[in-house]
Structure formats: C-alpha cells, structure tokens
Amino acid sequence: MTVVSCPTCGKKVEWTEANTFRPFCSERCKQIDLGAWAEEKYTIPGAPPGDGHDEQVDKE
C-alpha cells in the first residue's frame, strides 16, 4: 500500500480508493489547499504575459 504525506498538514495518508480526499487527509485540508489556490498563494515562476518572447507554432 502506498502512503503519502498530506500536502497541507504533513499527516501520513494511505493512497487508496477508500480515501476520497487523497492526497489530502481530510476535507478540511483539501479546502485549505483550494483556498490557497483561489487567493493565488501558489505561483509558477516565469515571464509576465506579453513580453514579446512568445513563439508561434505554425500548424500544418
């Protein structure tokens, strides 16, 4: 059986179909993570849009 750490609290969680909140340990931790995404607390580093370095790919 695979065991992972809850991304929110770090508690060990069994990765099974019985755990409907996987990879989270509970609905609470799942909602905390969703709230962080909604508040834009998670970001992916990169150049701001429209910086002129975008490449266009021609479709044939």
Phi and psi in degrees as a GROMACS rama.xvg file:
@    title "Ramachandran Plot"
@    xaxis  label "Phi"
@    yaxis  label "Psi"
@TYPE xy
-87.4129  134.833  THR-2
-121.43  129.777  VAL-3
-124.308  166.284  VAL-4
-94.2893  135.727  SER-5
-59.5105  127.696  CYS-6
-62.4246  -21.6418  PRO-7
-90.3516  -51.7502  THR-8
-110.777  -14.8442  CYS-9
88.4659  -2.6063  GLY-10
-63.0861  142.919  LYS-11
-71.4797  133.118  LYS-12
-131.061  133.619  VAL-13
-77.0927  130.76  GLU-14
-89.1789  87.0317  TRP-15
-134.663  163.025  THR-16
-63.9942  -24.9444  GLU-17
-67.0488  -25.3886  ALA-18
-90.3903  96.2442  ASN-19
-72.9389  -10.9758  THR-20
-100.115  2.18042  PHE-21
-53.8751  138.896  ARG-22
-85.7686  6.79867  PRO-23
-86.6301  160.282  PHE-24
-86.7787  -19.9118  CYS-25
-158.105  169.032  SER-26
-61.073  -38.2914  GLU-27
-58.6512  -49.4632  ARG-28
-64.7164  -36.6755  CYS-29
-62.3083  -43.4015  LYS-30
-69.9415  -35.417  GLN-31
-60.9818  -44.7196  ILE-32
-64.6835  -43.2913  ASP-33
-61.2339  -41.4604  LEU-34
-62.4947  -37.5062  GLY-35
-65.1445  -39.6009  ALA-36
-64.9221  -43.5136  TRP-37
-63.0588  -32.737  ALA-38
-87.1906  6.19447  GLU-39
58.0159  38.1052  GLU-40
-78.1814  -19.9857  LYS-41
-101.069  132.709  TYR-42
-136.001  155.842  THR-43
-110.179  120.369  ILE-44
-62.6319  143.728  PRO-45
171.431  174.392  GLY-46
-73.1375  147.097  ALA-47
-65.4781  151.136  PRO-48
-61.6139  148.368  PRO-49
76.9871  26.5231  GLY-50
-86.1077  2.54933  ASP-51
85.8723  1.26591  GLY-52
-103.315  10.3591  HIS-53
-72.4322  137.52  ASP-54
-101.68  141.232  GLU-55
-101.758  138.208  GLN-56
-106.225  123.714  VAL-57
-78.9225  130.249  ASP-58
-98.634  132.057  LYS-59
